[in-house]
Amino acid sequence: MIKQTKSWSASLEHGDYATDRALVIRHGLEAIEETAEGTHVNLVTPAGFGNPLKYLMSPIRQLYGNAVDIEFIDQCGCGGYVLRIHM
């Protein structure tokens, strides 16, 4: 797997993501896996699911423990939310 060597954003907000929380979680975890140490990934999530800390924090901690830092950024002007994962 080739890792993202710069900080980046994963858009998990539109299309099937808007109605499938499990897909958001699965692809969010995959995005974290694709992110190189020393960078971060912004997970942009659907407005309809609310604050992503409520449903992404536990799976991220289960997989990465304290090896990553999780930062809630804010709700976007478009309605979605941004969760930043520092590697």
VMD Tcl script that builds the backbone (N, CA, C; Angstrom):
set m [mol new atoms 261]
animate dup $m
set s [atomselect $m all]
$s set {name element resname resid chain x y z} {
  {N N MET 1 A 0.831 -1.174 0.000}
  {CA C MET 1 A 0.000 0.000 0.000}
  {C C MET 1 A 0.882 1.245 0.000}
  {N N ILE 2 A 0.569 2.174 -0.874}
  {CA C ILE 2 A 1.285 3.445 -0.925}
  {C C ILE 2 A 0.615 4.411 0.046}
  {N N LYS 3 A 1.411 4.991 0.927}
  {CA C LYS 3 A 0.878 5.924 1.925}
  {C C LYS 3 A 0.869 7.346 1.379}
  {N N GLN 4 A -0.115 8.117 1.827}
  {CA C GLN 4 A -0.163 9.549 1.533}
  {C C GLN 4 A 0.974 10.199 2.313}
  {N N THR 5 A 1.883 10.872 1.635}
  {CA C THR 5 A 3.052 11.446 2.309}
  {C C THR 5 A 2.844 12.900 2.712}
  {N N LYS 6 A 1.699 13.454 2.370}
  {CA C LYS 6 A 1.327 14.805 2.792}
  {C C LYS 6 A -0.031 14.720 3.468}
  {N N SER 7 A -0.332 15.683 4.320}
  {CA C SER 7 A -1.654 15.730 4.933}
  {C C SER 7 A -2.698 15.857 3.829}
  {N N TRP 8 A -3.856 15.240 4.053}
  {CA C TRP 8 A -4.869 15.179 3.013}
  {C C TRP 8 A -6.261 15.060 3.614}
  {N N SER 9 A -7.273 15.118 2.769}
  {CA C SER 9 A -8.660 14.985 3.208}
  {C C SER 9 A -9.322 13.828 2.480}
  {N N ALA 10 A -10.118 13.073 3.219}
  {CA C ALA 10 A -10.911 11.988 2.650}
  {C C ALA 10 A -12.374 12.417 2.701}
  {N N SER 11 A -12.987 12.551 1.543}
  {CA C SER 11 A -14.385 12.969 1.470}
  {C C SER 11 A -15.286 11.753 1.639}
  {N N LEU 12 A -15.898 11.664 2.806}
  {CA C LEU 12 A -16.789 10.552 3.134}
  {C C LEU 12 A -18.189 11.102 3.390}
  {N N GLU 13 A -18.566 12.082 2.613}
  {CA C GLU 13 A -19.755 12.873 2.928}
  {C C GLU 13 A -20.943 12.632 1.997}
  {N N HIS 14 A -20.700 12.409 0.728}
  {CA C HIS 14 A -21.788 12.371 -0.252}
  {C C HIS 14 A -22.000 10.966 -0.810}
  {N N GLY 15 A -23.008 10.830 -1.645}
  {CA C GLY 15 A -23.305 9.548 -2.274}
  {C C GLY 15 A -23.728 8.522 -1.235}
  {N N ASP 16 A -23.220 7.301 -1.371}
  {CA C ASP 16 A -23.582 6.221 -0.447}
  {C C ASP 16 A -23.211 6.540 0.996}
  {N N TYR 17 A -22.190 7.368 1.194}
  {CA C TYR 17 A -21.764 7.709 2.554}
  {C C TYR 17 A -22.875 8.385 3.351}
  {N N ALA 18 A -23.715 9.166 2.677}
  {CA C ALA 18 A -24.753 9.940 3.362}
  {C C ALA 18 A -25.774 9.058 4.072}
  {N N THR 19 A -25.880 7.797 3.658}
  {CA C THR 19 A -26.879 6.910 4.254}
  {C C THR 19 A -26.286 5.637 4.855}
  {N N ASP 20 A -24.985 5.472 4.796}
  {CA C ASP 20 A -24.357 4.220 5.240}
  {C C ASP 20 A -23.218 4.511 6.219}
  {N N ARG 21 A -23.560 4.556 7.495}
  {CA C ARG 21 A -22.564 4.864 8.527}
  {C C ARG 21 A -21.442 3.830 8.550}
  {N N ALA 22 A -21.775 2.562 8.337}
  {CA C ALA 22 A -20.747 1.513 8.340}
  {C C ALA 22 A -19.719 1.753 7.234}
  {N N LEU 23 A -20.170 2.250 6.090}
  {CA C LEU 23 A -19.257 2.563 4.988}
  {C C LEU 23 A -18.339 3.725 5.359}
  {N N VAL 24 A -18.894 4.734 6.030}
  {CA C VAL 24 A -18.087 5.868 6.496}
  {C C VAL 24 A -17.002 5.372 7.450}
  {N N ILE 25 A -17.375 4.503 8.369}
  {CA C ILE 25 A -16.413 3.974 9.342}
  {C C ILE 25 A -15.336 3.157 8.632}
  {N N ARG 26 A -15.752 2.246 7.762}
  {CA C ARG 26 A -14.788 1.378 7.072}
  {C C ARG 26 A -13.808 2.196 6.224}
  {N N HIS 27 A -14.329 3.110 5.439}
  {CA C HIS 27 A -13.445 3.903 4.578}
  {C C HIS 27 A -12.654 4.936 5.371}
  {N N GLY 28 A -13.194 5.387 6.493}
  {CA C GLY 28 A -12.433 6.273 7.375}
  {C C GLY 28 A -11.218 5.564 7.945}
  {N N LEU 29 A -11.402 4.326 8.397}
  {CA C LEU 29 A -10.280 3.544 8.925}
  {C C LEU 29 A -9.257 3.252 7.827}
  {N N GLU 30 A -9.734 2.985 6.618}
  {CA C GLU 30 A -8.820 2.759 5.496}
  {C C GLU 30 A -8.021 4.025 5.185}
  {N N ALA 31 A -8.668 5.185 5.269}
  {CA C ALA 31 A -7.974 6.455 5.014}
  {C C ALA 31 A -6.869 6.678 6.040}
  {N N ILE 32 A -7.146 6.346 7.285}
  {CA C ILE 32 A -6.127 6.483 8.332}
  {C C ILE 32 A -4.947 5.569 8.017}
  {N N GLU 33 A -5.243 4.351 7.612}
  {CA C GLU 33 A -4.198 3.384 7.275}
  {C C GLU 33 A -3.325 3.882 6.123}
  {N N GLU 34 A -3.902 4.662 5.226}
  {CA C GLU 34 A -3.182 5.169 4.054}
  {C C GLU 34 A -2.393 6.446 4.347}
  {N N THR 35 A -2.403 6.906 5.589}
  {CA C THR 35 A -1.782 8.180 5.951}
  {C C THR 35 A -0.434 7.941 6.629}
  {N N ALA 36 A 0.591 8.594 6.135}
  {CA C ALA 36 A 1.952 8.410 6.644}
  {C C ALA 36 A 2.137 9.069 8.008}
  {N N GLU 37 A 3.051 8.515 8.773}
  {CA C GLU 37 A 3.416 9.084 10.069}
  {C C GLU 37 A 3.915 10.516 9.872}
  {N N GLY 38 A 3.546 11.396 10.792}
  {CA C GLY 38 A 3.962 12.791 10.724}
  {C C GLY 38 A 3.023 13.673 9.915}
  {N N THR 39 A 1.952 13.088 9.388}
  {CA C THR 39 A 0.956 13.847 8.629}
  {C C THR 39 A -0.409 13.635 9.275}
  {N N HIS 40 A -1.443 14.200 8.659}
  {CA C HIS 40 A -2.797 13.963 9.159}
  {C C HIS 40 A -3.754 13.768 7.996}
  {N N VAL 41 A -4.892 13.177 8.309}
  {CA C VAL 41 A -5.984 13.058 7.352}
  {C C VAL 41 A -7.217 13.703 7.971}
  {N N ASN 42 A -7.901 14.517 7.177}
  {CA C ASN 42 A -9.186 15.079 7.578}
  {C C ASN 42 A -10.269 14.146 7.056}
  {N N LEU 43 A -11.061 13.588 7.954}
  {CA C LEU 43 A -12.193 12.767 7.545}
  {C C LEU 43 A -13.406 13.682 7.489}
  {N N VAL 44 A -13.922 13.914 6.293}
  {CA C VAL 44 A -15.087 14.779 6.105}
  {C C VAL 44 A -16.308 13.867 6.055}
  {N N THR 45 A -17.196 14.004 7.042}
  {CA C THR 45 A -18.292 13.065 7.240}
  {C C THR 45 A -19.655 13.730 7.042}
  {N N PRO 46 A -20.696 12.928 6.798}
  {CA C PRO 46 A -22.025 13.473 6.523}
  {C C PRO 46 A -22.646 14.197 7.717}
  {N N ALA 47 A -23.394 15.245 7.414}
  {CA C ALA 47 A -24.099 15.996 8.457}
  {C C ALA 47 A -25.132 15.123 9.160}
  {N N GLY 48 A -25.775 14.246 8.417}
  {CA C GLY 48 A -26.871 13.449 8.951}
  {C C GLY 48 A -26.506 12.535 10.103}
  {N N PHE 49 A -25.243 12.174 10.231}
  {CA C PHE 49 A -24.822 11.288 11.315}
  {C C PHE 49 A -24.387 12.054 12.555}
  {N N GLY 50 A -24.310 13.369 12.465}
  {CA C GLY 50 A -23.903 14.184 13.609}
  {C C GLY 50 A -22.400 14.134 13.833}
  {N N ASN 51 A -22.001 14.531 15.030}
  {CA C ASN 51 A -20.590 14.616 15.396}
  {C C ASN 51 A -19.905 13.261 15.206}
  {N N PRO 52 A -18.872 13.191 14.373}
  {CA C PRO 52 A -18.220 11.915 14.094}
  {C C PRO 52 A -17.494 11.301 15.290}
  {N N LEU 53 A -17.211 12.093 16.310}
  {CA C LEU 53 A -16.594 11.514 17.505}
  {C C LEU 53 A -17.490 10.439 18.105}
  {N N LYS 54 A -18.799 10.589 17.954}
  {CA C LYS 54 A -19.762 9.659 18.553}
  {C C LYS 54 A -19.712 8.271 17.930}
  {N N TYR 55 A -19.294 8.167 16.668}
  {CA C TYR 55 A -19.293 6.852 16.032}
  {C C TYR 55 A -17.937 6.436 15.450}
  {N N LEU 56 A -16.979 7.350 15.383}
  {CA C LEU 56 A -15.651 6.994 14.861}
  {C C LEU 56 A -14.590 6.823 15.945}
  {N N MET 57 A -14.765 7.473 17.080}
  {CA C MET 57 A -13.753 7.426 18.147}
  {C C MET 57 A -13.461 5.987 18.581}
  {N N SER 58 A -14.492 5.227 18.873}
  {CA C SER 58 A -14.291 3.864 19.371}
  {C C SER 58 A -13.574 2.967 18.356}
  {N N PRO 59 A -14.016 2.906 17.089}
  {CA C PRO 59 A -13.288 2.058 16.131}
  {C C PRO 59 A -11.841 2.503 15.917}
  {N N ILE 60 A -11.605 3.816 15.922}
  {CA C ILE 60 A -10.235 4.308 15.746}
  {C C ILE 60 A -9.376 3.890 16.929}
  {N N ARG 61 A -9.876 4.066 18.142}
  {CA C ARG 61 A -9.112 3.688 19.342}
  {C C ARG 61 A -8.890 2.180 19.399}
  {N N GLN 62 A -9.886 1.395 18.984}
  {CA C GLN 62 A -9.725 -0.061 18.980}
  {C C GLN 62 A -8.593 -0.482 18.054}
  {N N LEU 63 A -8.477 0.182 16.926}
  {CA C LEU 63 A -7.467 -0.189 15.938}
  {C C LEU 63 A -6.103 0.430 16.215}
  {N N TYR 64 A -6.074 1.675 16.685}
  {CA C TYR 64 A -4.815 2.416 16.814}
  {C C TYR 64 A -4.435 2.778 18.242}
  {N N GLY 65 A -5.331 2.553 19.191}
  {CA C GLY 65 A -5.033 2.933 20.568}
  {C C GLY 65 A -4.672 4.404 20.643}
  {N N ASN 66 A -3.600 4.707 21.357}
  {CA C ASN 66 A -3.148 6.093 21.495}
  {C C ASN 66 A -2.044 6.450 20.497}
  {N N ALA 67 A -1.868 5.626 19.458}
  {CA C ALA 67 A -0.838 5.893 18.446}
  {C C ALA 67 A -1.222 7.049 17.525}
  {N N VAL 68 A -2.494 7.456 17.554}
  {CA C VAL 68 A -2.956 8.587 16.747}
  {C C VAL 68 A -3.632 9.596 17.667}
  {N N ASP 69 A -3.637 10.842 17.238}
  {CA C ASP 69 A -4.371 11.892 17.948}
  {C C ASP 69 A -5.607 12.226 17.131}
  {N N ILE 70 A -6.732 12.337 17.819}
  {CA C ILE 70 A -8.007 12.621 17.168}
  {C C ILE 70 A -8.438 14.024 17.561}
  {N N GLU 71 A -8.733 14.844 16.556}
  {CA C GLU 71 A -9.115 16.235 16.805}
  {C C GLU 71 A -10.400 16.560 16.043}
  {N N PHE 72 A -11.449 16.926 16.775}
  {CA C PHE 72 A -12.673 17.388 16.125}
  {C C PHE 72 A -12.435 18.814 15.668}
  {N N ILE 73 A -12.588 19.070 14.376}
  {CA C ILE 73 A -12.337 20.405 13.838}
  {C C ILE 73 A -13.597 21.256 13.929}
  {N N ASP 74 A -14.641 20.902 13.212}
  {CA C ASP 74 A -15.858 21.717 13.222}
  {C C ASP 74 A -16.839 21.153 12.211}
  {N N GLN 75 A -18.009 21.768 12.202}
  {CA C GLN 75 A -18.974 21.472 11.157}
  {C C GLN 75 A -18.676 22.403 9.987}
  {N N CYS 76 A -18.603 21.845 8.789}
  {CA C CYS 76 A -18.310 22.628 7.576}
  {C C CYS 76 A -19.496 23.506 7.213}
  {N N GLY 77 A -19.234 24.487 6.389}
  {CA C GLY 77 A -20.305 25.304 5.846}
  {C C GLY 77 A -21.275 24.483 5.010}
  {N N CYS 78 A -20.788 23.371 4.466}
  {CA C CYS 78 A -21.631 22.498 3.640}
  {C C CYS 78 A -22.506 21.584 4.493}
  {N N GLY 79 A -22.303 21.596 5.814}
  {CA C GLY 79 A -23.128 20.796 6.712}
  {C C GLY 79 A -22.428 19.592 7.296}
  {N N GLY 80 A -21.421 19.062 6.597}
  {CA C GLY 80 A -20.697 17.904 7.108}
  {C C GLY 80 A -19.769 18.282 8.253}
  {N N TYR 81 A -19.061 17.298 8.756}
  {CA C TYR 81 A -18.146 17.489 9.883}
  {C C TYR 81 A -16.738 17.083 9.480}
  {N N VAL 82 A -15.753 17.666 10.153}
  {CA C VAL 82 A -14.356 17.323 9.889}
  {C C VAL 82 A -13.725 16.792 11.172}
  {N N LEU 83 A -13.169 15.593 11.064}
  {CA C LEU 83 A -12.426 14.966 12.148}
  {C C LEU 83 A -11.000 14.785 11.638}
  {N N ARG 84 A -10.026 15.352 12.334}
  {CA C ARG 84 A -8.624 15.278 11.905}
  {C C ARG 84 A -7.908 14.210 12.719}
  {N N ILE 85 A -7.230 13.321 12.011}
  {CA C ILE 85 A -6.469 12.248 12.642}
  {C C ILE 85 A -4.991 12.512 12.374}
  {N N HIS 86 A -4.246 12.767 13.450}
  {CA C HIS 86 A -2.803 13.017 13.361}
  {C C HIS 86 A -2.075 11.696 13.560}
  {N N MET 87 A -1.208 11.386 12.617}
  {CA C MET 87 A -0.447 10.137 12.683}
  {C C MET 87 A 0.881 10.361 13.391}
}
mol reanalyze $m
mol bondsrecalc $m
mol representation Tube
mol addrep $m
